[in-house]
Amino acid sequence: MEWETVKSWDSFTNYFDGAVHIDAVTYCESPELLLDLFDRSDSQLEEMDVLVGNREEYQSSVDDASVARQLERYYREDKLIVRLKNRKVVHSKLYRIVKEDEQVTLIAGSANLSYNSWKNQTNSVVVFRTETGSQLDQQFQQWIDDHRDRYADEVFMEDLAEELEALDDEEEKERRIELWIDNRDTQLSEQGEIHANVGDELEELGNEVDRVVSVSDDSDEADEVVTIEPEESAGENGSGSVAPDADDGVSNGGEPTPEGVTAAKTPEYTITLSTQGYENDGYVDQMKTDLKRRGADVGADAITTPVEGYTNYLQTQYDVPKMWVDEDVGRVHLQHGEHHRILTADHEPDPEVLDAALENIENYVETIDRWGETNNPRAVKAHMYEGILYGLWSPFVNLYARQFYGSVTLDNALQYLYIFGESDAGKDKFSEFVLRLVSDDLVRGGADADDVGKNQIRSLRNIDTVFPYVVSDISKQKIERIDTLRNFWQDSWHPSNEVAYPTVIFTSNDSRPNDWFRNRAKMLHFDVAFPSNPEDEGFYKAQEDLNEILDARNPIFSYVSRRILNDEMYLDAGGTVDDVRQVFLDFYERAGRERPKYFPKEPANRRFNIGKRKWRQACERGDVEFERREDHLIADFDLEPHELYSYRKTLPTKMRPEKSGRNIIVKNPDDFEEWLDMDDLTANRDDSSSGILGRLLG
C-alpha cells in the first residue's frame, strides 16, 4: 500500500502502463480520452469498463464521426464499455488496473480521468498493489460492481451500435452516425423528434407544477385556483410560491375548479428547443415561422417560446392540445394555452362528489328521454354511455399499447371510436361533452372533417399527445381513402417511442365504412333525433337543458385517472374500455347510487347491436328465409339485390358473409346463431328469440 500525491496527468497515467484490463469509476469529460489509453504507443490495453459519474449528456462530447465510429466499434468488440450514471452524481474515484503478469493495481482517491482536472489541481490517492483474485482484489471488484448496480443504468454507444447492426448500406450508416452526433433520434421523423423534444421540456414544467401544487384533502382548499410565480419572483428557497387568485382567468368566469382537479396558470414559463442539425428546408422552418408569430425568440440553433405560444400552435395546427401521462408519479397533465391542469386526484372521492358527477352524466344521457325521438331509447342511451367510457379511457391508450405490443395486432386491440347517426342525433354536443369531461372544461371542440386527410392523420404520430383527436362529420368515403388508418399503430408505434399517439374519435352521418375499418373500430349508433330547428317543438327548452348540463363542472376524469394509474389496471392487458367500465361500477357502489338500467355492463355495441335488430326485423316481416347447406347458412331475401348490401355489412366479419344475388351466405353459422340469440335486443322486447331461431335454423 502506498499513499501518493499526484501532481500531473503524466504521473497519474503512469499507473496504467502495461495494463491489459481496466475497471474504473471516475469523472471523465470526454470518451475520446478513453480511446487515447488504447492508442498510446506502448499500450497493451485489451479491455476497459468505466462508469462515468459526472456527465448528464455524455453523447454531446462527441462531435467527430471518426471518433463515434471508433467508439462504436470498440463497444461492439467488447473492448470499451462506458456506463453512464443515473440521476445521482457519482463522485467516487476507483481504478482497478490489471497487468499481464496477473498483478493488479488498485487506486482510490480524488484523481479524475480527465485532462482538465490536472491543470490547477493536485490529487491524493491510495495505491494497493496485489495479485488478481486476492481477497483485497475481490473486495475492490465488489466495491466497483456495487457502484455499477446502484448508479448506472445506461451503456454508452449501445443505441448507436444497435442502429448500425441493422443496416447494410454504408451511406446510411454514416448518416445515422451524423444524426447520433447531433443527438437526433433516428427512430423518429424530423417532425416527431421536434415535438418529442418539446414534450420533454413541457414534462419538466409539469414536474415543477406537480412539486409546488397539490390537491388538498380539504375540499374547500382544493377548490382554490393557484398561480405558479415565475422564477424571478420565487421565494427564498427558489421553488416558487403558490397563491390563490380567483380573478386570474384560470377557471371560467372565476368559478373554482372542481374537487380533485388542480389548476395552475403558467404564462411566464418558456421552453427552449434546439434546432441544430435539422434540415434547413424541413418542417422546423415552418414551425419557426408559426411560433415567431406567437412570441417565440427564434435563433439560428434554438427556439425559445412561451408555453402558451407553443400549445396554441399545437391546438391551431393539429386541433389537439398537449396532454401526457407521468407514469412515475401517477399523474395526467394537460397544458392548454396558459393553463396547466393536473388531471389526477390525490385522494379517493367523497361519495357525495361521485354521486353528483354520475348524476351529471346521467342527466346528459337522459336528454334522450326528455327531448329525443327514438324507437330504441335503452339501446341509444347505452351506446351514448359507452362513448363516454371510451373518451375517459382514451388518454391511457399508450399504456395499453405497451402491454399488447408483440402479442396482438395493435390496430385491432386499440380501436377507433366511430359514432354514426343522422345530422340531428346530437353527435357534436356529445363530442363537446366528452372533451369537456377529459380536459376539465378547457377543450370543447376537435377537428373539422374538411381539414382531415392522410397527412393530418400521419402527423398525429409525431406531435406527442395523448389527448383524443376528434373528427366531426366525416364521410365514410373519406375514411376509406385514408389508408394511414389501416395500420396507424402497427406500422410505427414501439414501446421505446419517445412520442405518444392519441386515440381517434370519428362522428359521421354515414352508417358503416368498409370491413377493414369496422375491424378496427368500436361502432356506436346514435339512433335518435333531437330538436334541431328553432321551429321544432321543445327546441329552446332542450337547448337550455343541455347547456346547463354541459356547463356543470364534473371532476369524474380525475378520479378515473387516479384509479387507472394507481391500480395499474393497464398491466392486465385483458381489456381497454372495460377497465373504465369496472371503475364506474365501483363508483356507483361507492356513491351508493342506483345504477341505471341502460348502463352498459358489457360493450353496448355488442349487447345492443343495430345489425341484430335489422336481421330480426327482416325475419319478423318475412323478408328472409334460411336454409343450411353443408357447413353454410344461406339467407334467401325477398328484397332487391342492392338492398342486401346493408344486411351483409351489419354482420361481424368473423362470420365470413358473402353476397350472391338475393342470398347472403354465412360461412360460420354457429357464430351467427350465438350472435343473434340475445333476449334483450331492446328494453321491452318479448322473450321470443327461441321461436325466431327455430324458424332461422330449423
C-alpha positions in Angstrom: 0.0 0.0 0.0 1.3 3.5 -0.9 0.0 7.0 -0.2 0.8 9.2 -3.2 0.4 12.8 -4.1 -0.1 13.0 -7.9 0.7 16.4 -9.5 0.3 15.9 -13.2 -1.6 13.9 -15.8 1.5 12.1 -17.0 2.4 11.0 -13.5 -1.1 9.7 -12.9 -1.3 7.8 -16.2 2.0 6.1 -15.4 -0.1 3.8 -13.2 -1.8 2.5 -16.4 1.5 1.4 -18.1 1.3 -2.3 -19.0 -2.4 -2.6 -18.3 -4.4 -5.2 -20.2 -7.7 -4.6 -18.4 -9.1 -1.5 -16.5 -12.2 -1.1 -14.4 -13.0 2.4 -13.2 -15.5 4.7 -11.5 -14.4 8.2 -12.3 -15.1 11.6 -13.7 -14.2 11.7 -17.5 -15.2 14.7 -19.6 -14.7 13.0 -23.0 -14.8 9.4 -24.2 -12.1 10.4 -26.8 -9.6 10.4 -23.8 -10.5 6.7 -23.2 -9.5 6.0 -26.8 -6.2 7.6 -26.1 -5.4 5.0 -23.5 -5.8 2.3 -26.2 -3.8 4.3 -28.8 -0.7 5.0 -26.7 2.4 3.7 -28.5 3.2 1.3 -25.7 -0.4 0.3 -24.9 -1.2 -3.3 -24.3 -4.8 -2.5 -23.2 -7.4 -5.0 -24.4 -10.5 -4.1 -22.3 -11.8 -1.2 -20.3 -15.0 -0.8 -18.3 -15.7 2.7 -17.0 -18.6 4.2 -15.0 -18.7 8.0 -15.8 -20.1 9.7 -12.7 -20.3 13.4 -13.8 -21.8 14.0 -17.3 -25.5 14.5 -17.9 -25.2 14.5 -21.7 -22.1 12.4 -22.5 -23.1 12.0 -26.1 -22.7 15.7 -26.7 -18.9 15.4 -26.1 -18.6 13.5 -29.4 -18.5 15.8 -32.4 -16.4 13.8 -34.9 -17.8 10.9 -37.0 -14.5 9.0 -37.0 -14.4 9.2 -33.1 -18.0 7.9 -33.0 -17.2 5.1 -35.4 -14.2 4.0 -33.3 -16.2 4.2 -30.1 -19.0 2.1 -31.6 -16.5 -0.5 -32.9 -14.8 -0.8 -29.6 -18.2 -1.2 -27.9 -19.2 -3.8 -30.4 -15.9 -5.7 -29.9 -16.4 -5.6 -26.1 -13.2 -3.6 -25.8 -14.7 -0.5 -24.3 -17.8 -0.3 -22.0 -18.8 3.2 -20.8 -21.5 3.1 -18.2 -23.5 6.4 -17.7 -24.7 7.5 -14.3 -28.4 7.6 -13.5 -29.8 10.7 -11.8 -27.3 10.7 -8.9 -23.9 12.2 -9.4 -21.2 9.6 -8.6 -18.2 11.4 -7.1 -16.2 8.2 -6.3 -12.8 7.7 -8.0 -11.8 4.0 -8.1 -9.4 2.3 -10.5 -8.6 -1.4 -10.9 -5.7 -1.9 -13.3 -4.8 -5.5 -14.3 -1.3 -6.2 -15.7 -0.1 -9.0 -17.9 1.6 -10.9 -15.1 -1.6 -11.2 -13.0 -0.5 -8.2 -11.0 -3.2 -5.7 -10.2 -3.0 -2.0 -9.1 -6.0 -0.7 -7.1 -6.4 3.1 -6.7 -8.8 5.1 -4.6 -8.6 8.8 -4.2 -9.5 12.1 -5.8 -7.9 11.8 -9.2 -10.1 12.2 -12.3 -9.6 10.6 -15.6 -9.8 13.9 -17.3 -7.2 16.3 -18.8 -8.9 19.4 -17.4 -8.7 18.2 -13.8 -4.9 18.4 -13.8 -4.4 22.0 -14.9 -4.6 23.5 -11.5 -5.1 20.5 -9.2 -3.1 18.2 -7.0 -4.6 14.8 -6.1 -4.0 12.4 -3.3 -4.5 8.7 -3.9 -4.1 5.4 -2.0 -2.5 2.7 -4.2 -2.6 -1.0 -3.5 -0.5 -3.5 -5.4 -1.7 -7.1 -5.2 -2.5 -10.1 -7.3 -5.7 -10.8 -9.3 -8.1 -12.9 -7.3 -6.6 -11.9 -3.9 -9.1 -11.1 -1.1 -8.3 -7.4 -1.5 -8.8 -7.6 -5.2 -12.1 -9.3 -4.8 -13.3 -6.8 -2.3 -12.3 -3.9 -4.6 -14.1 -5.5 -7.5 -17.2 -5.9 -5.3 -17.0 -2.2 -4.5 -16.9 -1.2 -8.2 -19.7 -3.7 -9.0 -21.8 -2.1 -6.3 -21.4 1.3 -7.9 -22.4 -0.1 -11.3 -25.5 -1.8 -9.9 -26.7 1.2 -7.9 -25.8 4.2 -10.0 -25.6 3.2 -13.7 -28.4 2.1 -15.9 -27.3 3.0 -19.5 -24.4 1.9 -21.6 -22.8 4.5 -23.9 -22.9 3.6 -27.6 -25.4 0.8 -27.1 -28.1 2.6 -29.0 -25.9 3.5 -32.0 -24.4 0.0 -32.2 -27.9 -1.5 -32.4 -28.9 1.0 -35.1 -25.8 0.3 -37.2 -26.0 -3.5 -36.8 -29.4 -3.5 -38.5 -28.1 -1.6 -41.6 -26.2 -2.9 -44.6 -25.8 0.3 -46.6 -22.6 2.2 -45.7 -24.0 5.6 -46.7 -27.0 5.1 -44.4 -24.7 4.1 -41.6 -22.7 7.3 -42.0 -26.0 9.2 -42.0 -27.1 7.6 -38.8 -23.7 8.4 -37.1 -24.1 12.0 -38.1 -27.7 12.1 -36.6 -26.4 10.4 -33.5 -23.6 13.1 -33.1 -26.3 15.8 -33.3 -28.3 13.9 -30.6 -31.1 13.2 -33.1 -33.5 10.3 -32.6 -33.0 8.2 -35.6 -36.2 6.2 -34.9 -38.4 9.3 -35.3 -39.3 11.6 -38.2 -38.0 15.1 -38.0 -41.5 16.3 -37.1 -41.8 13.6 -34.4 -38.4 14.4 -33.0 -39.1 18.1 -32.7 -42.3 17.5 -30.7 -40.7 14.8 -28.6 -38.1 17.3 -27.5 -40.7 19.9 -26.8 -42.6 17.3 -24.9 -39.6 16.7 -22.6 -39.4 20.4 -21.9 -43.2 20.5 -21.0 -42.9 17.4 -18.9 -40.2 19.2 -16.9 -42.6 22.1 -16.4 -45.2 19.6 -15.4 -42.9 18.2 -12.7 -42.4 21.7 -11.4 -46.1 22.3 -11.2 -46.6 18.9 -9.6 -44.0 19.8 -7.0 -45.5 23.0 -5.8 -49.2 22.3 -6.4 -51.3 19.6 -4.9 -54.9 18.7 -4.3 -55.8 19.0 -0.6 -58.0 16.6 1.2 -60.0 19.6 2.3 -62.4 20.3 -0.5 -62.6 24.0 0.4 -58.8 24.3 -0.1 -58.9 22.0 -3.2 -61.3 24.5 -4.9 -58.7 27.2 -5.0 -57.3 28.4 -8.3 -53.5 28.7 -8.0 -50.8 30.6 -9.8 -47.1 29.5 -10.0 -45.0 32.6 -9.7 -42.2 33.0 -12.3 -38.6 32.2 -11.2 -37.6 35.8 -10.7 -40.2 36.2 -8.1 -39.7 32.9 -6.4 -39.3 32.6 -2.7 -36.1 32.3 -0.8 -35.9 28.6 -1.4 -36.1 29.1 -5.1 -39.1 26.8 -5.5 -41.7 29.5 -6.3 -44.9 30.1 -4.4 -48.5 29.1 -4.7 -51.2 31.7 -4.2 -55.0 31.7 -4.8 -56.1 34.1 -7.5 -59.8 33.9 -8.2 -59.6 36.5 -10.9 -56.7 35.3 -13.0 -58.9 33.6 -15.5 -57.8 30.1 -14.9 -61.4 29.0 -14.2 -64.2 30.0 -16.5 -65.9 33.1 -15.1 -63.9 32.9 -11.9 -65.5 29.7 -10.9 -63.4 27.4 -8.6 -62.0 24.2 -10.1 -63.9 21.1 -9.0 -62.7 18.9 -6.2 -60.0 16.5 -7.4 -58.5 18.8 -10.1 -55.5 21.1 -9.6 -55.3 24.2 -11.8 -52.2 26.3 -12.4 -51.7 29.3 -14.7 -48.2 29.2 -16.3 -47.9 32.2 -18.7 -44.4 33.1 -17.6 -42.8 29.8 -18.4 -40.8 29.3 -21.6 -39.4 26.2 -23.3 -36.2 26.1 -25.4 -35.9 23.7 -28.4 -32.6 23.1 -30.1 -32.9 23.1 -33.9 -29.3 22.3 -34.6 -28.8 19.5 -37.1 -32.3 19.7 -38.7 -32.8 20.2 -42.4 -32.9 23.9 -43.3 -35.9 23.4 -45.6 -37.6 20.9 -43.4 -40.6 21.0 -41.0 -38.7 23.1 -38.4 -38.7 26.1 -40.7 -42.5 26.3 -40.8 -42.6 25.8 -37.1 -40.2 28.7 -36.5 -42.4 31.0 -38.6 -45.6 30.0 -36.7 -44.0 30.2 -33.3 -42.4 33.5 -34.0 -45.9 34.9 -34.7 -46.8 33.7 -31.2 -43.9 35.5 -29.4 -41.1 33.0 -29.8 -37.4 34.1 -29.9 -36.1 32.3 -33.0 -32.3 31.9 -33.3 -30.0 30.0 -35.6 -29.8 26.9 -33.4 -32.7 27.2 -31.0 -36.3 28.4 -30.5 -37.3 29.9 -27.1 -41.1 30.1 -26.9 -43.6 30.8 -24.1 -45.5 27.7 -23.2 -48.7 29.4 -24.2 -47.3 30.1 -27.7 -46.3 26.5 -28.3 -49.6 25.0 -27.0 -51.6 27.5 -29.0 -49.6 26.5 -32.1 -50.3 22.8 -31.4 -54.0 23.4 -31.0 -54.3 25.6 -34.1 -52.1 23.4 -36.3 -53.5 20.0 -35.2 -56.7 20.6 -33.4 -55.5 18.9 -30.3 -53.8 20.1 -27.1 -50.7 18.7 -25.3 -51.6 16.0 -22.7 -49.2 13.5 -21.2 -49.2 10.8 -18.5 -46.4 10.9 -16.0 -46.4 7.2 -15.0 -43.7 7.6 -12.4 -45.8 9.8 -10.1 -49.2 8.7 -11.5 -50.5 12.0 -12.9 -52.1 13.1 -16.1 -51.1 16.6 -17.2 -52.8 18.9 -19.6 -51.2 22.1 -21.0 -53.7 24.2 -22.9 -52.5 27.7 -23.8 -51.6 29.3 -20.5 -53.5 26.8 -18.4 -51.9 23.8 -16.8 -54.1 21.1 -15.3 -53.1 18.1 -13.2 -56.0 15.8 -14.0 -55.5 13.2 -11.4 -56.9 13.5 -7.9 -54.6 12.7 -5.0 -57.4 11.2 -2.9 -60.4 9.0 -3.2 -63.6 10.9 -4.0 -66.3 11.5 -1.4 -69.5 9.6 -2.1 -71.3 13.0 -2.4 -68.9 14.2 -5.1 -69.2 10.9 -7.0 -72.9 11.0 -6.8 -73.1 14.5 -8.3 -70.6 13.6 -11.0 -72.6 10.4 -12.0 -75.8 12.4 -11.9 -74.4 14.9 -14.3 -73.5 12.1 -16.8 -76.9 10.5 -16.4 -78.7 13.9 -16.9 -76.8 14.2 -20.2 -77.6 10.7 -21.4 -81.3 11.1 -20.4 -81.8 14.1 -22.6 -82.7 11.2 -25.0 -85.8 10.6 -22.8 -86.7 14.3 -22.4 -86.0 15.6 -25.9 -85.1 12.8 -28.3 -87.2 10.8 -30.7 -86.2 7.1 -30.9 -87.6 3.7 -31.2 -84.9 2.2 -29.1 -84.2 4.5 -26.1 -82.4 2.0 -23.9 -80.1 0.9 -26.7 -79.2 4.6 -27.7 -78.6 5.5 -24.0 -76.3 2.5 -23.7 -74.4 3.5 -26.8 -74.0 7.1 -25.6 -72.7 5.9 -22.2 -70.3 3.6 -23.9 -68.9 6.5 -25.9 -68.4 8.4 -22.7 -66.5 5.5 -21.2 -64.3 5.3 -24.3 -63.5 9.0 -24.1 -62.4 8.7 -20.4 -60.2 5.7 -21.3 -58.6 7.3 -24.3 -55.7 9.2 -22.6 -54.2 5.9 -21.4 -54.1 4.2 -24.8 -50.2 4.2 -24.9 -50.0 2.3 -21.6 -52.3 -0.4 -23.0 -50.3 -0.4 -26.3 -47.2 -1.3 -24.3 -48.9 -4.3 -22.8 -50.4 -5.5 -26.1 -47.2 -5.0 -28.1 -45.9 -8.2 -29.7 -48.8 -10.3 -28.6 -51.7 -8.9 -30.7 -52.2 -6.6 -33.6 -52.3 -3.2 -32.1 -54.8 -1.7 -34.6 -57.3 -4.4 -33.7 -56.9 -4.0 -30.0 -56.7 -0.2 -29.8 -59.9 0.6 -31.6 -61.0 3.9 -33.1 -64.4 5.1 -32.0 -66.9 5.6 -34.8 -70.3 7.2 -33.9 -72.9 7.4 -36.6 -76.4 8.8 -36.8 -78.5 11.4 -38.5 -77.4 15.1 -38.6 -79.7 15.8 -35.6 -78.6 12.9 -33.5 -76.6 15.1 -31.1 -73.1 13.9 -32.2 -71.4 17.3 -32.0 -72.8 18.0 -28.5 -71.7 14.5 -27.4 -68.1 15.3 -28.6 -68.2 18.6 -26.6 -69.4 16.8 -23.5 -66.7 14.2 -23.6 -63.9 16.7 -24.4 -65.0 18.9 -21.5 -65.0 15.9 -19.2 -61.5 14.9 -20.2 -60.0 18.4 -20.2 -61.6 19.9 -17.1 -63.7 22.1 -19.3 -60.8 23.6 -21.3 -61.4 21.9 -24.6 -64.7 21.9 -26.4 -64.1 21.0 -30.0 -62.0 18.9 -32.3 -61.1 18.9 -36.0 -63.3 19.6 -39.0 -63.5 16.7 -41.4 -62.8 19.1 -44.3 -59.3 19.6 -42.9 -58.5 15.9 -42.3 -56.6 13.7 -44.7 -53.6 11.3 -44.8 -51.1 14.0 -43.8 -53.1 15.1 -40.8 -53.7 11.6 -39.5 -50.0 10.8 -40.1 -49.0 13.9 -38.1 -50.8 12.5 -35.1 -48.0 10.0 -34.7 -45.5 12.9 -34.3 -47.0 15.5 -32.1 -46.7 13.6 -28.8 -50.0 14.0 -27.1 -52.5 11.5 -25.6 -55.5 13.8 -25.8 -58.2 12.2 -28.0 -58.3 13.5 -31.6 -62.0 14.1 -32.5 -63.1 14.5 -36.1 -66.7 15.7 -36.7 -69.0 14.8 -39.6 -66.6 12.8 -41.7 -67.9 10.8 -44.6 -67.3 7.1 -44.8 -65.8 7.6 -48.3 -63.1 9.9 -46.8 -62.3 7.4 -44.1 -61.8 4.7 -46.7 -59.4 6.8 -48.6 -57.1 7.5 -45.6 -55.1 4.3 -45.7 -52.9 5.5 -42.8 -55.8 4.4 -40.6 -55.3 0.8 -41.6 -52.1 0.5 -39.7 -52.0 3.6 -37.6 -50.3 1.8 -34.6 -48.8 -1.3 -36.1 -46.6 0.4 -38.7 -44.6 2.7 -36.3 -45.5 2.5 -32.6 -43.0 0.9 -30.4 -42.7 0.7 -26.6 -39.5 2.7 -26.7 -41.1 5.5 -28.6 -40.5 9.0 -27.2 -43.7 10.1 -28.9 -47.2 9.1 -27.6 -50.0 8.5 -30.0 -53.6 9.7 -29.4 -56.8 7.8 -30.0 -59.1 8.9 -32.8 -62.8 9.5 -32.5 -65.0 10.0 -35.6 -68.6 11.2 -35.9 -70.4 10.7 -39.1 -73.9 10.9 -40.8 -72.9 7.7 -42.7 -73.6 4.3 -41.4 -70.8 1.9 -41.8 -67.4 2.1 -43.7 -65.7 -0.8 -45.3 -64.8 -4.0 -43.5 -61.2 -3.1 -42.8 -62.2 -0.1 -40.8 -65.0 -1.8 -39.0 -62.5 -4.4 -37.8 -60.5 -1.5 -36.2 -63.4 0.5 -34.7 -65.9 0.5 -31.9 -69.1 1.3 -33.8 -71.8 3.2 -31.9 -75.2 4.1 -33.3 -77.0 7.3 -32.1 -80.3 6.3 -33.4 -82.2 9.4 -32.2 -83.3 12.7 -33.4 -83.2 15.9 -31.2 -85.0 19.2 -32.0 -82.5 20.9 -34.3 -84.6 23.8 -35.7 -86.0 26.8 -33.8 -89.4 25.8 -35.2 -89.2 22.3 -33.8 -91.3 21.7 -30.7 -89.2 22.0 -27.5 -86.1 23.4 -29.3 -85.4 26.2 -26.9 -86.1 24.3 -23.7 -83.9 21.4 -24.9 -81.1 23.8 -25.6 -81.4 25.4 -22.2 -81.4 22.0 -20.5 -78.4 20.7 -22.5 -76.3 23.8 -21.9 -76.9 23.7 -18.2 -75.7 20.1 -18.1 -72.6 20.9 -20.3 -71.7 23.9 -18.1 -71.7 21.9 -14.9 -68.0 21.1 -13.9 -67.5 17.4 -13.5 -64.3 16.0 -11.9 -65.0 12.4 -12.9 -61.9 12.1 -15.1 -59.6 13.0 -12.2 -60.9 10.0 -10.2 -60.9 7.7 -13.2 -57.2 8.6 -13.9 -56.3 8.1 -10.3 -57.8 4.6 -10.3 -56.3 3.6 -13.6 -52.8 4.8 -12.7 -52.7 3.9 -9.0 -54.1 0.4 -9.6 -52.0 0.0 -12.8 -55.1 -1.6 -14.4 -53.4 -1.4 -17.8 -50.9 -4.1 -16.8 -53.5 -6.8 -17.1 -53.6 -6.4 -20.9 -57.0 -8.0 -20.8 -59.1 -5.1 -21.6 -59.3 -1.4 -22.6 -62.6 0.4 -22.2 -63.7 -2.4 -19.9 -61.3 -1.2 -17.2 -63.1 2.2 -17.1 -66.4 0.3 -17.1 -65.3 -1.5 -14.0 -64.2 1.7 -12.4 -67.7 3.2 -13.0 -69.3 0.1 -11.5 -67.2 0.7 -8.4 -68.1 4.4 -8.4 -71.8 3.6 -8.4 -71.3 1.3 -5.4 -69.1 3.8 -3.6 -71.6 6.6 -4.2 -74.5 4.4 -3.0 -76.2 5.4 -6.3 -78.5 3.0 -8.2 -77.0 2.1 -11.5 -79.3 3.0 -14.4 -80.7 0.0 -16.3 -79.2 1.4 -19.5 -75.6 1.4 -18.1 -73.5 -0.8 -20.4 -72.3 -3.6 -18.1 -70.8 -5.1 -21.3 -69.9 -3.3 -24.5 -73.0 -1.6 -25.8 -72.1 -2.1 -29.4 -72.2 -5.9 -28.7 -75.3 -6.0 -26.5 -77.4 -3.5 -28.4 -76.3 -4.2 -31.9 -78.1 -2.4 -34.8 -77.3 -5.3 -37.1 -79.1 -7.8 -34.9 -82.1 -5.7 -34.8 -82.1 -5.3 -38.5 -81.9 -9.0 -39.1 -84.6 -9.7 -36.5 -87.0 -7.3 -38.1 -86.4 -8.8 -41.5 -87.2 -12.2 -40.1 -90.4 -11.0 -38.4 -91.5 -9.3 -41.6 -90.9 -12.5 -43.6 -88.2 -10.8 -45.8 -85.8 -13.6 -45.3 -85.8 -17.4 -45.1 -82.9 -19.6 -44.0 -81.5 -22.9 -45.3 -78.5 -24.9 -44.1 -76.3 -26.3 -46.9 -73.4 -28.4 -45.6 -71.4 -26.1 -43.3 -73.0 -22.9 -44.6 -76.2 -21.0 -43.8 -78.0 -19.5 -46.8 -80.1 -16.4 -46.1 -82.6 -16.0 -49.0 -84.0 -12.5 -49.1 -87.3 -11.3 -50.7 -85.7 -8.0 -51.4 -83.9 -6.4 -54.3 -80.3 -7.4 -54.6 -78.9 -3.9 -53.9 -80.8 -3.9 -50.6 -78.8 -6.8 -49.3 -75.5 -4.8 -49.0 -76.6 -3.2 -45.8 -77.5 -6.6 -44.3 -74.1 -8.1 -45.2 -72.3 -5.1 -43.7 -74.0 -5.5 -40.3 -72.6 -9.0 -39.8 -69.3 -9.3 -38.0 -66.5 -10.3 -40.4 -65.7 -13.5 -38.4 -69.0 -14.9 -39.8 -67.4 -14.6 -43.3 -70.6 -13.4 -45.1 -70.8 -13.2 -48.9 -73.5 -11.8 -51.1 -74.7 -13.8 -54.0 -77.7 -12.4 -55.9 -80.6 -12.3 -53.5 -78.7 -14.5 -51.0 -76.2 -13.9 -48.2 -74.0 -16.9 -47.5 -72.9 -17.2 -43.9 -69.8 -19.4 -43.7 -69.8 -19.5 -39.9 -73.4 -20.3 -38.9 -72.5 -21.2 -35.3 -71.2 -17.7 -34.6 -74.3 -16.3 -36.4 -76.6 -18.3 -34.1 -74.8 -17.1 -31.0 -74.7 -13.5 -32.3 -78.4 -13.3 -32.9 -79.7 -15.2 -29.8 -80.0 -12.4 -27.3 -83.0 -11.9 -25.1 -83.0 -8.2 -24.7 -82.1 -6.6 -28.1 -84.4 -3.7 -26.9 -85.6 -2.7 -23.5 -89.1 -4.1 -23.7 -88.8 -6.9 -26.2 -90.7 -10.1 -25.5 -88.8 -13.3 -25.0 -89.4 -14.7 -28.4 -85.8 -15.4 -29.5 -86.2 -19.1 -29.4 -89.1 -19.1 -31.8 -87.2 -16.9 -34.2 -84.1 -19.1 -34.1 -86.3 -22.1 -34.6 -87.5 -20.6 -37.9 -84.0 -19.4 -38.7 -82.1 -22.6 -38.1 -84.7 -25.4 -38.1 
